[in-house]
Amino acid sequence: MEVLLDNRQNKHKISLKKIRQKAMAILNALDCPDGELSLLIVDDDKIAPLNQQYRGRSGPTNVLAFSMNEGAFADIMPHLLGDVVISAETCLKEAQSSGIDFDQHFTELLIHGILHLFGYDHEISETEERRMAAKSEEILQLLQKTREI
């Protein structure tokens, strides 16, 4: 299992070691111990253009996921899951407005992004939204139980 991390923001102090451990625990919970993913942590100025280019939505977002398991060449490297991009700046704003801890919300966004790499998509239907929310909660509870959060 490999988790590549790149922190390209400096507005919030982040423990890359803890994030790597959480990502690995999430992959284990999804029964994908051999999975590989990259995680890019940015600020709003860096995620906004990606959100516009790939989702057609203006402004920053909290998390984006780019699956490598889709398209014509998905079978070439099945363990290569894809990329997750998280805006630490938006994460902090959302955590503050919800009255929760930054690390907890970051973990929620990390789970959310990784679930997208596994084909979960809350925007398809209400059924899929409930399915994704249930899986997210299951993984969050597991991380809390194993003290990975």
N, C-alpha and C positions, 0 to 999 in steps of 0.2 A: 504494500500500500504506500502510495506516495501522495503527499499534499504539498504542493508548491505554493508558497506565500510570497506576496509582494505588497508591501505597505507603501503606497505613494501619497500619503496624506500626513500632515503633521499637526492637525488641529486637536487630535485626541490620542493620548498615550494608550497603546495597545500591546498586550502580551502575545507575541506571535507563537510562543511555545504553548500557551493555553489554547489558542485558537486551533493550532495544529492538532492538539490532543482532542479537542471537541470534534473537529472534522473527522478524525480517525474513529472516534466513538460513534459518530453518526453513520459512517460507512459500515462499521461493524453491525450496528443496529439494523441496517438495511441489507444485511447478509452479503456485503460486498467488500470483504477484507482485502481483495486484490485491486480494488478500484483506485484510479488515479484522477486527481482533479487539481486545478489551479484556482487559487483564491486571490483576487486583487482587491485591496482596500484603498478607496479613493475618497476625495471630497466631492461636494456637489458640482463644482466647476468641471470635474473630470467625468462624472457619470451622466450629466445632462446631455452632452453630445452623443453618447452611446444610446441613451434612451430615445433621443430623436432619430438617430440613424437606424436603429434596429427595431424600435417599437412604434415610431412615428408619433411619439408623445413629447411635447416640449417640457422643459424643466427637469429638475433632478428627480430621481426615484430612490427608493431605499436599497433594492437588490435587483440584479439582472442575472440571468443564467443562460449560458450558451452550451447546449448539449452537443457532444460529439457522436452521440448514438442515433443520430437522425441523418437522413439523406442517403445518397447512393454509396458512400464509402464508410458507412457505420460499422460494417463487419470487419474492417481492416484491423482495428485495435479496440476490441470490445471492452477492455478494462479502462480505456481512456474515456472518462465520463464527460469532461468538459470544463468550462470556466464559470466561476461565480464571482460577480463584482458587487461589492457592498460599499455604499457611501457611509462612512463613519459620521459624517456631518448630519445627514438626514436621520441616521440611526439615533444620534444623540438628541436631536430635536423631537423625534417621535417618542423616545423614552421619557424625556422631560415632560412632554404634554400628556403622557399616559401615567406619569407618576411611578415609573418602574426604573430599575437599575439599567445602566447602559449595557453592561455585560450580558444581562438576561435578554435584552432586546436584540443585541448582536447575535446571540445564540439562536434566537427565534428566526432571525433573518438568514442565518447560515443554514439552518434546517430547511427553511423555505426554499432557498436557492438550490440546495442539494436535491431536495425532492423534485424540483423541476427537471434536474438532470436525469432523474429516474422516470420521467414521463408523467408525473403528477401535474395537473394544470387546472387551477381553480377558476379559470376564465371560460372553460368549455361549457360547464353546466353547473347547476346547483348541486347535483349529485356528486360531481367531481370536486366541487368546492368543499363539500362535507367530508368526502373521502380524504382529501389532502389535509384538511383541518384535523381530522381524527388521527391520521398518521403523524402529523406534526406534534400533536399533544402526546401521543404514545412515545415518541422519541424524546421529547422534552422531559416527560416523567422518568424515562429510563436514565437519562443523563443526570437528573436530580437524585435518583436512587443510587447511582454509582458515583455520585459526587463529581461528575465531570462538568457541572455547571457552576 
